[in-house]
Structure formats: structure tokens, C-alpha cells
């Protein structure tokens, strides 16, 4: 009888702890969604290839001119390079 009571007590403790962690996780997910809606967290960013040198750079760090993407101002001025792929 004592073992059964101890077993039930352990089950209750596990259930209670899991419920608390689930509530914490739901609160974090809600906070992240709120930040995302307000613009605090951006989604994934595209990585583009430089038309001159071929290096891959995040879109926000490069430049676009005449429909071509460049990794820096110097490569934009030089224009599209003749890379061998």
C-alpha cells in the first residue's frame, strides 16, 4: 500500500512539472510571435551570389544594380566578372 501511494505521488509530481514546463514554453512562443509581429525578430534572410566574384553574402549586406547582386561597392563599380564555374 505504501508503495502504491509513493508511486502515485511520483506520478503526480511528474505530471505537475511537465505542466509547468509546457506553460513556460507556451509563454516563450507567445513572446516570440509578438516580437515577430512587431518586427523585432526577422525571418530567415536570403543569401545571394555576387555577380563579380561569386561569393555568397546575406542580401542585407550587399548591393543591387540593374538586377545584379554585388557583395560590395567596389565590385558593383567593376560590374559582372567573367568567372569560370
Contact map, one row per residue, 1 for C-alpha under 8 A:
1111100000000000000000000000000000000000000000000000000000000000000000000000000000000
1111110000000000000000000000000000000000000000000000000000000000000000000000000000000
1111111000000000000000000000000000000000000000000000000000000000000000000000000000000
1111111100000000000000000000000000000000000000000000000000000000000000000000000000000
1111111110000000000000000000000000000000000000000000000000000000000000000000000000000
0111111111000000000000000000000000000000000000000000000000000000000000000000000000000
0011111111100000000000000000000000000000000000000000000000000000000000000000000000000
0001111111110000000000000000000000000000000000000000000000000000000000000000000000000
0000111111111000000000000000000000000000000000000000000000000000000000000000000000000
0000011111111100000000000000000000000000000000000000000000000000000000000000000000000
0000001111111110000000000000000000000000000000000000000000000000000000000000000000000
0000000111111111000000000000000000000000000000000000000000000000000000000000000000000
0000000011111111100000000000000000000000000000000000000000000000000000000000000000000
0000000001111111110000000000000000000000000000000000000000000000000000000000000000000
0000000000111111111000000000000000000000000000000000000000000000000000000000000000000
0000000000011111111100000000000000000000000000000000000000000000000000000000000000000
0000000000001111111110000000000000000000000000000000000000000000000000000000000000000
0000000000000111111111000000000000000000000000000000000000000000000000000000000000000
0000000000000011111111100000000000000000000000000000000000000000000000000000000000000
0000000000000001111111110000000000000000000000000000000000000000000000000000000000000
0000000000000000111111111000000000000000000000000000000000000000000000000000000000000
0000000000000000011111111100000000000000000000000000000000000000000000000000000000000
0000000000000000001111111110000000000000000000000000000000000000000000000000000000000
0000000000000000000111111111000000000000000000000000000000000000000000000000000000000
0000000000000000000011111111100000000000000000000000000000000000000000000000000000000
0000000000000000000001111111110000000000000000000000000000000000000000000000000000000
0000000000000000000000111111111000000000000000000000000000000000000000000000000000000
0000000000000000000000011111111100000000000000000000000000000000000000000000000000000
0000000000000000000000001111111110000000000000000000000000000000000000000000000000000
0000000000000000000000000111111111000000000000000000000000000000000000000000000000000
0000000000000000000000000011111111100000000000000000000000000000000000000000000000000
0000000000000000000000000001111111110000100000000000000000000000000000000000000000000
0000000000000000000000000000111111111000000000000000000000000000000000000000000000000
0000000000000000000000000000011111111100000000000000000000000000000000000000000000000
0000000000000000000000000000001111111111100000000000000000000000000000000000000000000
0000000000000000000000000000000111111111110000000000000000000000000000000000000000000
0000000000000000000000000000000011111111000000000000000000000000000000000000000000000
0000000000000000000000000000000001111111000000000000000000000000000000000000000000000
0000000000000000000000000000000000111111110000000000000000000000000000000000000000000
0000000000000000000000000000000000111111110000000000000000000000000000000000000000000
0000000000000000000000000000000100110011111000000000000000000000000000000000000000000
0000000000000000000000000000000000010011111110000000000000000000000000000000000000000
0000000000000000000000000000000000000000111110000000000000000000000000000000000000000
0000000000000000000000000000000000000000011111000000000000000000000000000000000000000
0000000000000000000000000000000000000000011111100000000001110000000000000000000000000
0000000000000000000000000000000000000000000111110000000001100000000000000000000000000
0000000000000000000000000000000000000000000011111000000111100000000000000000000000000
0000000000000000000000000000000000000000000001111100000111100000000010000000000000000
0000000000000000000000000000000000000000000000111110011110000000000011100000000000000
0000000000000000000000000000000000000000000000011111111110000000000111100000000000000
0000000000000000000000000000000000000000000000001111110000000000000111000000001110000
0000000000000000000000000000000000000000000000000111110000000000000001000011011111100
0000000000000000000000000000000000000000000000000111111000000000000000000010000010100
0000000000000000000000000000000000000000000000001111111100000000000000000000000000100
0000000000000000000000000000000000000000000000001100111110000000000000100000000000000
0000000000000000000000000000000000000000000000111100011111000000000000100000000000000
0000000000000000000000000000000000000000000000111100001111101100000000100000000000000
0000000000000000000000000000000000000000000011110000000111111100000000000000000000000
0000000000000000000000000000000000000000000011110000000011111110000000000000000000000
0000000000000000000000000000000000000000000010000000000001111110000000000000000000000
0000000000000000000000000000000000000000000000000000000011111110000000100000000000000
0000000000000000000000000000000000000000000000000000000011111111000011110000000000000
0000000000000000000000000000000000000000000000000000000000111111100011111001000000000
0000000000000000000000000000000000000000000000000000000000000111111111000001000000000
0000000000000000000000000000000000000000000000000000000000000011111111000001000000000
0000000000000000000000000000000000000000000000000000000000000001111100000000000000000
0000000000000000000000000000000000000000000000000000000000000001111110000000000000000
0000000000000000000000000000000000000000000000000110000000000001111111000000000100000
0000000000000000000000000000000000000000000000011110000000000111101111100000000000000
0000000000000000000000000000000000000000000000001111000000000111100111111011000000000
0000000000000000000000000000000000000000000000001100001110001110000011111011000000000
0000000000000000000000000000000000000000000000000000000000000110000001111111000000000
0000000000000000000000000000000000000000000000000000000000000010000001111111100000000
0000000000000000000000000000000000000000000000000000000000000000000000011111110000000
0000000000000000000000000000000000000000000000000001100000000000000001111111111100000
0000000000000000000000000000000000000000000000000001000000000011100001111111111100000
0000000000000000000000000000000000000000000000000000000000000000000000001111111000000
0000000000000000000000000000000000000000000000000001000000000000000000000111111110000
0000000000000000000000000000000000000000000000000011000000000000000000000011111110000
0000000000000000000000000000000000000000000000000011000000000000000100000011011111000
0000000000000000000000000000000000000000000000000011100000000000000000000000011111100
0000000000000000000000000000000000000000000000000001000000000000000000000000000111110
0000000000000000000000000000000000000000000000000001110000000000000000000000000011111
0000000000000000000000000000000000000000000000000000000000000000000000000000000001111
0000000000000000000000000000000000000000000000000000000000000000000000000000000000111
